[in-house]
């Protein structure tokens, strides 16, 4: 449950701008609010959302560039990483997803890592998934910095409502690697509700946010006014999204090909990647039409694949997923005496909400509610994050005061005598919270103690996970059992644990902020090292990427000039043809060399200069006439 409202500021406010980020499974976006206007910051292609895709091909590529080379580089193109955040390698959902991915997931000390083939001149290299995912946040951060004209270092980041505290902490760690401080983590449906409520809610309204994206289904029923939102009930399917529909279609097509052509593509990663891209396109077509034609010449050498997928077939293949959607909606109304008839408005958010069968399910269940379809924009979550981000700055006129209540997924405590676990915060405790327990010494005249902090459920610390330790010095010099020591654990809204110890007699105290993790987490030292590596790699890649971008931009700008009637009319037909041939030759060279590790930065710079010289030579002929 959570309650959040716009009030006078009673929380920490910041002097600098804060961006809002929607880190999605398939697409991500970044926004900034200035005064009352929210700007969705476009990427270099002018798009409002950027593919959550990272690839390695001589350098790390992120977004559109990573996605467009996926077919020629499937084993070094990484996506769906949000579904792996904060998870154990042996999690059944991780193992299931692993079978559908063309790249290689490996286990490193129970941490999920990715194998990059042929990294620079080092051969294979293993990367933590947090490091790879941080590349996406790094790109979004840089987009915002370029747009605003100054460095951005702080963000509000959205996560699925079903993310546990470990997954939220992993998101904070990923931001840190990217050079961002996550000042607030908020749930995606809450962010969408804020964005919707600010502009469209004028009275107390029960709204139902149905946020169906690429990787998760988040559902929240809330009571809303313009500036206050009360979470009445929510549910989440963290392993149900648009990607699952795509994977089901791919499996269906693989079986069809095996049955009809006797070709087994089960282990052909490149072919599977091609089928997945076409399955996604077909899904989008079927949101508008009754049939989608899949045409893949030379799917594998000597085999052309053509298939017409009907809407009925798509729905049959994904019947189990649609049933899960129904169950997720109905589970929201099991408790709290909340009834379907109490919902005034249903807001559809996320790309998967466009699937006709999904809309049919929603309309069938909420027969008396207003269904909001015209604001299916994928940016609604990001806009909400930007509104919250702005409200945390001193420049804001309104401030969202959050009191979000979440539950811990594990117990936290300290080690006492004989290695026993003394739990201070039990599992499933609602937080933010602060809890204390009282302890004493086990030896006479003990002046200091070492306090070891653990997480886990076993009564002995040997079988739990140590997550930090600190010392309390200046304890009252007395016989054992006399000193009174109060130890307090506090969990903030982001799930960060602070441990404090104080001697109630001497008032001596010690405090430590603990980076919560478990076997799938990474240490502060690892985060610092990964952040440094990310910064160094980003700097090294920047000049190469810039030289390629300059050449691409010159092609684009000159082509646009060529289309202008004033410019075009000044050239005769032979000149126009010559210019087009020069541009085509240069574009072909760029496509052949942009991912070639042997092509140096100087060669890209020389190609740009040669292109300019060739075009200027043609244009000078006109001026000489």
C-alpha positions as CSV (number, residue, x, y, z in Angstrom):
1,X,0.0,0.0,0.0
2,X,1.2,3.6,-0.6
3,X,-0.2,7.0,-0.1
4,X,1.3,10.0,-1.9
5,X,0.2,13.6,-2.2
6,X,1.4,17.0,-3.2
7,X,2.0,19.1,0.0
8,X,4.3,21.7,1.4
9,X,7.8,20.3,1.4
10,X,8.8,18.5,4.6
11,X,11.4,16.2,2.9
12,X,14.9,16.8,1.6
13,X,14.9,19.1,-1.4
14,X,17.7,19.4,-4.0
15,X,19.3,22.5,-5.5
16,X,19.9,20.8,-8.9
17,X,17.7,19.5,-11.7
18,X,16.6,15.8,-11.4
19,X,15.5,13.8,-14.4
20,X,12.8,11.1,-14.6
21,X,13.7,7.8,-16.1
22,X,11.4,4.9,-17.2
23,X,13.8,2.0,-17.5
24,X,11.7,-0.4,-19.5
25,X,12.2,-4.0,-20.6
26,X,12.0,-3.2,-24.3
27,X,12.1,0.6,-24.4
28,X,13.3,3.3,-22.1
29,X,12.8,7.1,-21.9
30,X,14.0,10.1,-20.0
31,X,12.1,13.3,-19.1
32,X,12.7,16.6,-17.4
33,X,10.1,19.0,-15.9
34,X,10.7,22.7,-15.9
35,X,8.0,24.8,-14.2
36,X,4.8,23.1,-15.3
37,X,6.1,21.7,-18.6
38,X,7.4,18.1,-19.0
39,X,9.8,17.5,-21.9
40,X,10.3,14.0,-23.2
41,X,14.0,14.2,-24.3
42,X,14.4,12.6,-27.8
43,X,17.4,10.5,-28.7
44,X,19.7,11.3,-31.6
45,X,17.1,9.9,-34.1
46,X,14.4,12.1,-32.7
47,X,12.5,9.3,-31.1
48,X,10.9,9.7,-27.6
49,X,11.8,6.2,-26.5
50,X,15.0,4.3,-26.9
51,X,15.3,0.5,-27.3
52,X,16.6,-1.1,-24.1
53,X,19.2,-2.9,-26.1
54,X,23.0,-3.0,-25.7
55,X,25.4,-4.6,-28.1
56,X,29.1,-5.0,-28.5
57,X,30.6,-4.7,-31.9
58,X,34.1,-3.1,-31.6
59,X,32.5,-0.7,-29.1
60,X,29.4,-0.9,-26.9
61,X,26.3,0.3,-28.8
62,X,23.1,1.3,-27.1
63,X,19.5,1.9,-28.3
64,X,18.7,2.2,-32.0
65,X,22.2,1.3,-33.2
66,X,22.3,-1.8,-31.0
67,X,18.9,-2.9,-32.2
68,X,19.5,-2.4,-35.9
69,X,22.6,-4.6,-35.9
70,X,21.0,-7.4,-33.9
71,X,20.5,-9.7,-37.0
72,X,24.2,-9.7,-37.9
73,X,25.5,-9.9,-34.4
74,X,22.9,-11.9,-32.4
75,X,25.2,-13.4,-29.8
76,X,26.6,-10.0,-28.8
77,X,23.3,-8.1,-28.7
78,X,21.7,-8.0,-25.2
79,X,18.1,-7.3,-24.3
80,X,15.4,-8.3,-21.7
81,X,18.0,-7.6,-19.0
82,X,15.4,-5.9,-16.8
83,X,13.9,-9.4,-16.3
84,X,17.2,-10.5,-14.8
85,X,17.8,-7.6,-12.4
86,X,18.4,-8.7,-8.8
87,X,17.7,-12.4,-9.5
88,X,19.5,-15.6,-8.7
89,X,21.1,-17.4,-11.7
90,X,19.2,-20.6,-10.8
91,X,15.8,-18.8,-10.5
92,X,13.4,-20.9,-12.7
93,X,12.3,-17.8,-14.6
94,X,15.9,-17.0,-15.4
95,X,16.5,-20.5,-16.7
96,X,13.3,-20.3,-18.8
97,X,14.3,-16.9,-20.3
98,X,17.8,-18.1,-20.9
99,X,16.5,-20.7,-23.5
100,X,15.0,-17.9,-25.5
101,X,18.0,-15.6,-25.6
102,X,20.6,-15.7,-28.4
103,X,23.4,-14.5,-26.2
104,X,25.1,-16.5,-23.4
105,X,24.2,-16.1,-19.7
106,X,26.7,-17.7,-17.3
107,X,26.9,-18.2,-13.6
108,X,29.7,-16.3,-11.7
109,X,29.3,-17.0,-7.9
110,X,25.5,-17.2,-8.3
111,X,25.6,-13.8,-10.1
112,X,24.1,-13.6,-13.6
113,X,26.8,-12.5,-16.1
114,X,27.0,-12.2,-19.9
115,X,29.7,-13.5,-22.1
116,X,30.9,-11.0,-24.8
117,X,32.5,-12.7,-27.7
118,X,35.7,-11.1,-29.0
119,X,36.0,-8.1,-26.7
120,X,38.6,-5.8,-28.3
121,X,41.8,-7.8,-28.5
122,X,41.2,-9.8,-25.4
123,X,39.0,-12.5,-26.8
124,X,35.9,-13.5,-24.7
125,X,35.1,-11.3,-21.7
126,X,32.6,-11.8,-18.9
127,X,30.4,-8.8,-17.8
128,X,28.0,-8.5,-14.8
129,X,24.5,-7.8,-16.2
130,X,24.3,-4.7,-14.0
131,X,27.3,-3.3,-15.9
132,X,25.6,-4.0,-19.3
133,X,22.2,-2.6,-18.1
134,X,24.0,0.5,-16.8
135,X,24.9,1.3,-20.4
136,X,21.3,2.1,-21.0
137,X,21.1,4.5,-18.1
138,X,24.4,6.0,-19.2
139,X,22.9,6.8,-22.6
140,X,19.7,8.3,-21.1
141,X,21.9,10.4,-18.7
142,X,24.0,11.7,-21.6
143,X,20.9,12.4,-23.7
144,X,19.6,14.6,-20.9
145,X,23.0,16.3,-20.3
146,X,23.3,17.1,-24.0
147,X,19.8,18.4,-24.1
148,X,20.1,20.6,-21.0
149,X,23.7,21.7,-21.7
150,X,25.1,20.6,-18.3
151,X,25.9,17.3,-16.6
152,X,23.0,15.4,-15.0
153,X,23.8,13.3,-11.9
154,X,20.5,12.6,-10.2
155,X,17.3,10.8,-11.3
156,X,14.0,9.4,-10.2
157,X,13.7,5.9,-11.7
158,X,10.6,3.8,-12.1
159,X,10.4,0.0,-11.5
160,X,7.6,-2.6,-11.7
161,X,5.4,-2.6,-8.6
162,X,6.3,-6.3,-8.2
163,X,10.1,-5.5,-7.7
164,X,11.3,-6.6,-4.3
165,X,13.8,-4.7,-2.2
166,X,16.7,-6.6,-3.7
167,X,15.6,-5.7,-7.2
168,X,15.1,-2.1,-6.2
169,X,18.6,-2.0,-4.7
170,X,20.0,-3.6,-7.8
171,X,18.4,-0.7,-9.8
172,X,20.1,1.8,-7.5
173,X,23.4,0.0,-8.0
174,X,23.0,0.1,-11.8
175,X,22.3,3.8,-11.6
176,X,25.4,4.3,-9.6
177,X,27.5,2.4,-12.2
178,X,26.1,4.8,-14.8
179,X,27.1,7.8,-12.7
180,X,23.6,8.6,-11.5
181,X,22.3,8.8,-7.9
182,X,18.7,7.4,-7.8
183,X,17.2,9.9,-5.3
184,X,13.9,8.0,-5.5
185,X,12.6,4.7,-6.8
186,X,8.8,4.7,-7.5
187,X,6.5,2.1,-9.0
188,X,5.5,2.4,-12.7
189,X,1.7,2.4,-12.2
190,X,2.1,5.1,-9.5
191,X,4.1,7.2,-11.9
192,X,1.5,6.8,-14.6
193,X,-1.2,7.7,-12.1
194,X,0.6,10.9,-11.2
195,X,1.0,11.9,-14.8
196,X,-2.7,11.1,-15.5
197,X,-4.0,12.7,-12.3
198,X,-2.2,16.0,-12.8
199,X,-4.0,16.7,-16.0
200,X,-7.3,14.7,-16.0
201,X,-8.5,14.1,-12.4
202,X,-10.6,16.9,-11.0
203,X,-12.5,15.1,-8.3
204,X,-12.1,12.0,-6.1
205,X,-12.0,9.1,-8.5
206,X,-11.3,5.4,-8.2
207,X,-8.8,4.7,-11.0
208,X,-7.4,1.4,-12.1
209,X,-4.0,1.6,-13.8
210,X,-3.3,-1.3,-16.1
211,X,0.3,-1.0,-17.1
212,X,1.2,-3.8,-19.5
213,X,4.7,-3.4,-21.0
214,X,7.3,-5.5,-22.6
215,X,8.3,-7.5,-19.6
216,X,5.8,-6.9,-16.8
217,X,2.1,-6.4,-16.0
218,X,1.6,-4.0,-13.2
219,X,-1.9,-3.3,-11.9
220,X,-2.9,-0.7,-9.3
221,X,-6.3,0.3,-8.0
222,X,-6.2,3.7,-6.3
223,X,-8.3,6.5,-5.0
224,X,-7.2,9.7,-6.7
225,X,-7.7,13.4,-6.5
226,X,-5.7,16.0,-8.4
227,X,-2.9,16.0,-5.9
228,X,-3.4,12.9,-3.8
229,X,-3.3,9.2,-4.6
230,X,-4.0,6.3,-2.3
231,X,-3.0,2.9,-3.4
232,X,-6.0,0.7,-2.5
233,X,-4.7,-2.6,-3.9
234,X,-2.2,-3.8,-6.5
235,X,-0.9,-6.9,-8.1
236,X,2.0,-7.7,-10.4
237,X,3.1,-10.3,-12.9
238,X,6.8,-9.6,-13.2
239,X,7.3,-12.3,-15.8
240,X,4.4,-11.4,-18.1
241,X,4.8,-8.9,-21.0
242,X,4.9,-8.3,-24.7
243,X,8.1,-10.3,-25.0
244,X,6.3,-13.5,-23.8
245,X,3.8,-13.1,-26.7
246,X,6.7,-12.8,-29.1
247,X,8.4,-15.9,-27.7
248,X,5.2,-18.0,-28.0
249,X,4.9,-17.0,-31.6
250,X,8.5,-17.9,-32.3
251,X,8.0,-21.3,-30.7
252,X,4.9,-21.8,-32.8
253,X,6.8,-20.9,-36.0
254,X,9.8,-23.1,-35.1
255,X,7.4,-26.0,-34.7
256,X,5.6,-25.2,-38.0
257,X,8.9,-25.1,-39.9
258,X,10.0,-28.4,-38.4
259,X,6.7,-30.0,-39.3
260,X,6.5,-28.7,-42.8
261,X,10.1,-28.3,-44.0
262,X,11.8,-30.8,-41.7
263,X,14.2,-28.1,-40.6
264,X,15.0,-27.8,-36.8
265,X,15.9,-24.3,-35.8
266,X,15.8,-24.9,-32.1
267,X,19.5,-24.2,-31.7
268,X,20.0,-21.7,-34.5
269,X,20.4,-18.5,-32.6
270,X,20.6,-16.2,-35.6
271,X,17.4,-17.7,-37.1
272,X,15.6,-17.4,-33.8
273,X,16.6,-13.7,-33.5
274,X,15.2,-13.1,-37.0
275,X,12.0,-14.9,-36.1
276,X,11.6,-12.9,-32.9
277,X,11.9,-9.6,-34.7
278,X,9.3,-10.7,-37.2
279,X,7.1,-12.1,-34.4
280,X,7.1,-8.7,-32.8
281,X,6.3,-6.9,-36.1
282,X,3.4,-9.4,-36.6
283,X,2.0,-8.7,-33.1
284,X,2.0,-5.0,-33.9
285,X,0.3,-5.5,-37.2
286,X,-2.4,-7.8,-35.6
287,X,-3.2,-4.9,-33.3
288,X,-4.6,-3.1,-36.4
289,X,-5.4,-5.9,-38.8
290,X,-6.7,-9.5,-38.8
291,X,-3.7,-11.0,-40.6
292,X,0.0,-10.4,-40.6
293,X,2.2,-11.7,-43.4
294,X,5.7,-12.8,-42.4
295,X,8.2,-12.8,-45.2
296,X,11.8,-13.9,-44.5
297,X,13.9,-14.6,-47.6
298,X,16.8,-16.9,-46.9
299,X,16.0,-17.5,-43.2
300,X,18.7,-20.0,-43.4
301,X,20.8,-20.7,-46.5
302,X,18.5,-22.1,-49.2
303,X,15.3,-21.7,-47.3
304,X,12.8,-18.8,-47.7
305,X,10.1,-18.6,-45.1
306,X,6.6,-17.2,-45.7
307,X,3.7,-17.4,-43.3
308,X,0.4,-15.6,-42.8
309,X,-0.5,-15.4,-39.1
310,X,-4.1,-14.6,-38.3
311,X,-5.4,-12.8,-35.2
312,X,-7.2,-16.0,-34.2
313,X,-3.9,-18.0,-34.4
314,X,-2.1,-15.4,-32.3
315,X,-4.8,-15.5,-29.6
316,X,-4.8,-19.3,-29.6
317,X,-1.0,-19.5,-29.3
318,X,-1.1,-17.0,-26.4
319,X,-4.3,-18.3,-24.6
320,X,-2.4,-19.1,-21.4
321,X,-1.0,-15.6,-21.3
322,X,-4.4,-14.0,-21.7
323,X,-5.7,-16.2,-18.9
324,X,-2.9,-14.9,-16.7
325,X,-4.0,-11.3,-17.5
326,X,-7.6,-12.1,-16.3
327,X,-6.3,-13.7,-13.1
328,X,-4.0,-10.7,-12.4
329,X,-6.9,-8.3,-12.8
330,X,-9.3,-10.3,-10.6
331,X,-6.7,-10.9,-7.9
332,X,-6.7,-7.1,-7.3
333,X,-10.2,-7.4,-5.9
334,X,-9.7,-10.3,-3.5
335,X,-9.0,-8.2,-0.5
336,X,-9.8,-4.7,1.0
337,X,-13.5,-5.1,0.1
338,X,-12.7,-3.4,-3.2
339,X,-15.2,-4.3,-6.0
340,X,-15.0,-4.0,-9.8
341,X,-18.1,-1.8,-9.8
342,X,-16.2,0.7,-7.6
343,X,-13.8,1.6,-10.4
344,X,-14.6,4.8,-12.2
345,X,-11.8,4.9,-14.8
346,X,-9.4,2.3,-16.2
347,X,-6.1,3.7,-17.7
348,X,-4.4,1.6,-20.2
349,X,-0.6,2.1,-20.2
350,X,2.2,0.3,-22.1
351,X,2.6,-1.2,-25.6
352,X,1.0,-4.5,-24.7
353,X,-2.2,-2.8,-23.8
354,X,-2.7,-2.2,-27.5
355,X,-3.3,-6.0,-28.1
356,X,-7.0,-6.2,-29.1
357,X,-7.6,-9.3,-27.0
358,X,-6.2,-7.5,-23.9
359,X,-8.5,-4.6,-24.5
360,X,-11.4,-7.0,-24.9
361,X,-10.6,-8.6,-21.6
362,X,-10.4,-5.2,-19.8
363,X,-13.7,-4.1,-21.4
364,X,-15.4,-7.3,-20.5
365,X,-14.4,-7.1,-16.8
366,X,-15.0,-3.3,-16.4
367,X,-18.3,-3.0,-18.1
368,X,-19.4,0.0,-16.1
369,X,-16.1,1.8,-16.1
370,X,-14.7,4.4,-18.4
371,X,-11.8,2.9,-20.4
372,X,-9.1,5.4,-21.2
373,X,-7.4,4.2,-24.4
374,X,-6.5,7.5,-26.1
375,X,-3.6,8.0,-23.7
376,X,-1.8,4.7,-24.4
377,X,1.4,6.7,-24.8
378,X,4.4,4.8,-23.6
379,X,5.8,7.9,-22.0
380,X,3.1,8.3,-19.3
381,X,5.3,6.5,-16.8
382,X,8.3,8.6,-17.6
383,X,6.3,11.8,-17.4
384,X,5.2,10.8,-13.9
385,X,8.8,10.2,-12.8
386,X,9.7,13.6,-14.1
387,X,6.9,15.3,-12.1
388,X,8.1,13.5,-9.0
389,X,11.7,14.4,-9.8
390,X,10.8,18.1,-10.2
391,X,8.8,18.1,-6.9
392,X,12.0,17.1,-5.1
393,X,13.8,20.2,-6.2
394,X,13.8,23.6,-4.4
395,X,12.7,25.3,-7.7
396,X,9.4,23.3,-7.7
397,X,6.1,25.1,-6.8
398,X,4.5,21.8,-5.7
399,X,6.1,18.9,-3.8
400,X,5.0,15.2,-3.8
401,X,5.3,14.0,-0.2
402,X,5.6,10.2,-0.4
403,X,4.7,7.8,2.3
404,X,5.1,4.6,0.4
405,X,4.7,1.4,2.3
406,X,6.6,-1.7,1.0
407,X,7.5,-5.0,2.6
408,X,11.0,-6.5,3.1
409,X,11.6,-9.9,1.4
410,X,14.2,-11.0,4.0
411,X,15.0,-10.5,7.7
412,X,17.8,-8.3,9.0
413,X,19.6,-8.7,12.3
414,X,22.9,-9.0,14.1
415,X,25.2,-11.8,15.4
416,X,25.1,-12.4,19.1
417,X,26.9,-14.9,21.3
418,X,27.5,-18.4,19.9
419,X,26.8,-17.1,16.4
420,X,23.1,-16.7,16.9
421,X,21.0,-14.5,14.7
422,X,19.1,-11.8,16.6
423,X,16.5,-10.4,14.2
424,X,15.8,-6.7,14.4
425,X,13.7,-6.3,11.2
426,X,11.6,-9.4,10.5
427,X,10.8,-10.6,7.0
428,X,7.7,-9.0,5.4
429,X,8.0,-5.9,7.6
430,X,6.4,-2.8,6.1
431,X,8.9,0.0,5.4
432,X,10.0,2.8,5.7
433,X,10.5,1.9,9.3
434,X,12.8,2.1,12.3
435,X,13.1,-0.7,14.9
436,X,15.3,-1.1,17.9
437,X,16.4,-3.9,20.3
438,X,18.5,-3.7,23.4
439,X,21.7,-5.6,24.1
440,X,24.5,-5.8,26.6
441,X,28.1,-7.0,26.9
442,X,29.2,-10.6,27.4
443,X,32.6,-9.8,29.1
444,X,33.6,-7.6,32.1
445,X,34.8,-4.1,31.4
446,X,34.3,-4.5,27.7
447,X,35.0,-1.1,26.1
448,X,34.0,-1.8,22.5
449,X,32.1,-4.3,20.5
450,X,32.0,-5.3,16.8
451,X,28.5,-5.4,15.4
452,X,28.0,-7.7,12.4
453,X,24.9,-7.2,10.3
454,X,23.3,-10.2,8.6
455,X,20.3,-10.9,6.4
456,X,18.5,-14.3,6.3
457,X,16.1,-16.5,8.1
458,X,18.3,-19.1,9.8
459,X,18.7,-18.9,13.6
460,X,22.5,-19.2,13.1
461,X,24.5,-16.5,11.2
462,X,26.7,-19.1,9.6
463,X,23.8,-19.9,7.2
464,X,22.9,-16.3,6.6
465,X,24.5,-13.5,4.6
466,X,26.8,-10.9,6.2
467,X,26.1,-7.5,4.7
468,X,28.1,-5.2,6.9
469,X,29.8,-4.6,10.2
470,X,30.9,-1.6,12.4
471,X,32.2,-0.9,15.9
472,X,30.8,0.8,18.9
473,X,33.6,2.3,21.1
474,X,33.4,4.1,24.5
475,X,31.1,1.6,26.2
476,X,30.5,2.0,29.9
477,X,33.2,0.2,31.8
478,X,31.2,-2.2,34.0
479,X,30.6,-5.8,34.7
480,X,29.1,-7.9,31.9
481,X,25.4,-7.5,31.5
482,X,25.3,-4.0,33.0
483,X,25.9,-1.7,29.9
484,X,22.7,-0.9,28.0
485,X,23.2,-0.8,24.2
486,X,20.4,0.1,21.9
487,X,20.8,-1.0,18.3
488,X,18.4,0.5,15.7
489,X,17.9,-0.5,12.1
490,X,16.1,1.9,9.8
491,X,15.0,1.1,6.2
492,X,14.2,4.1,4.0
493,X,11.8,4.3,1.1
494,X,14.5,3.0,-1.3
495,X,15.2,0.0,0.9
496,X,18.5,1.3,2.2
497,X,19.4,0.1,5.7
498,X,21.1,2.2,8.3
499,X,22.3,0.6,11.5
500,X,23.0,2.6,14.6
501,X,24.3,1.5,18.0
502,X,24.3,3.7,21.2
503,X,25.4,3.2,24.8
504,X,22.5,4.6,26.7
505,X,24.7,5.4,29.7
506,X,27.8,7.0,28.0
507,X,25.8,8.2,24.9
508,X,28.6,6.9,22.8
509,X,27.2,6.0,19.4
510,X,28.2,4.6,16.0
511,X,26.3,4.5,12.7
512,X,26.7,2.6,9.4
513,X,24.8,2.7,6.2
514,X,24.5,-0.8,4.9
515,X,24.3,-1.6,1.2
516,X,21.6,-4.3,1.2
517,X,22.4,-7.3,-1.0
518,X,22.1,-11.0,-1.1
519,X,23.9,-13.7,-3.0
520,X,22.9,-12.0,-6.3
521,X,24.0,-8.6,-5.2
522,X,27.3,-6.8,-5.8
523,X,29.5,-5.0,-3.3
524,X,30.1,-1.3,-3.0
525,X,33.7,-1.9,-4.2
526,X,32.4,-3.7,-7.2
527,X,30.0,-0.9,-8.0
528,X,32.8,1.6,-7.8
529,X,35.1,-0.4,-10.0
530,X,32.3,-1.0,-12.6
531,X,31.5,2.7,-12.6
532,X,35.1,3.6,-13.2
533,X,35.3,1.0,-16.0
534,X,32.1,2.3,-17.5
535,X,33.5,5.9,-17.5
536,X,36.8,4.9,-19.0
537,X,35.1,2.8,-21.7
538,X,32.6,5.6,-22.5
539,X,35.5,8.1,-22.9
540,X,37.4,5.7,-25.2
541,X,34.4,5.0,-27.4
542,X,33.3,8.6,-27.6
543,X,35.7,9.7,-30.3
544,X,34.9,6.7,-32.6
545,X,31.2,7.1,-32.1
546,X,31.5,10.9,-32.8
547,X,33.4,10.4,-36.0
548,X,30.8,7.9,-37.2
549,X,27.9,10.2,-36.2
550,X,29.5,13.2,-38.0
551,X,29.7,11.2,-41.2
552,X,26.1,10.0,-40.9
553,X,24.9,13.5,-40.1
554,X,26.7,14.9,-43.1
555,X,25.0,12.3,-45.4
556,X,21.6,13.1,-43.9
557,X,22.0,16.9,-44.0
558,X,23.2,16.9,-47.6
559,X,20.4,14.7,-48.7
560,X,17.9,17.0,-47.1
561,X,19.6,20.0,-48.9
562,X,19.3,18.1,-52.2
563,X,15.5,17.7,-51.7
564,X,15.1,21.5,-51.3
565,X,13.7,22.9,-54.5
566,X,15.8,26.0,-54.4
567,X,19.0,24.0,-54.1
568,X,17.9,21.4,-56.6
569,X,16.9,23.8,-59.3
570,X,20.4,25.3,-59.3
571,X,21.9,21.9,-60.4
572,X,21.6,20.3,-63.7
573,X,20.5,16.6,-64.0
574,X,24.1,15.3,-64.4
575,X,25.2,17.1,-61.2
576,X,22.3,15.8,-59.2
577,X,23.1,12.2,-60.4
578,X,26.8,12.7,-59.6
579,X,26.0,13.9,-56.1
580,X,23.6,11.0,-55.5
581,X,26.3,8.5,-56.6
582,X,28.9,10.1,-54.3
583,X,26.5,10.0,-51.3
584,X,25.5,6.4,-52.1
585,X,29.1,5.2,-52.4
586,X,30.0,6.9,-49.0
587,X,26.9,5.5,-47.3
588,X,27.8,2.0,-48.6
589,X,31.4,2.5,-47.2
590,X,30.0,3.5,-43.9
591,X,27.7,0.5,-43.6
592,X,30.6,-1.8,-44.4
593,X,33.0,-0.2,-42.0
594,X,31.0,1.1,-39.0
595,X,31.3,-2.2,-37.1
596,X,34.6,-3.2,-38.5
597,X,37.2,-3.2,-35.7
598,X,40.0,-2.8,-38.2
599,X,38.6,0.6,-39.4
600,X,40.3,3.4,-37.4
601,X,38.9,6.7,-36.3
602,X,41.3,8.4,-38.7
603,X,39.7,6.5,-41.6
604,X,36.2,7.7,-40.7
605,X,37.6,11.3,-40.5
606,X,39.3,10.9,-43.8
607,X,36.1,9.6,-45.4
608,X,34.2,12.6,-44.2
609,X,36.9,15.0,-45.6
610,X,37.0,13.1,-48.9
611,X,33.2,13.3,-49.2
612,X,33.2,17.0,-48.6
613,X,35.9,17.5,-51.2
614,X,34.1,15.4,-53.8
615,X,30.8,17.3,-53.3
616,X,32.4,20.7,-53.2
617,X,34.2,19.9,-56.5
618,X,30.8,19.1,-58.1
619,X,29.2,22.2,-56.7
620,X,32.2,24.4,-57.8
621,X,31.5,23.4,-61.4
622,X,28.1,25.0,-61.2
623,X,29.5,28.3,-59.9
624,X,32.1,28.3,-62.7
625,X,29.5,28.2,-65.4
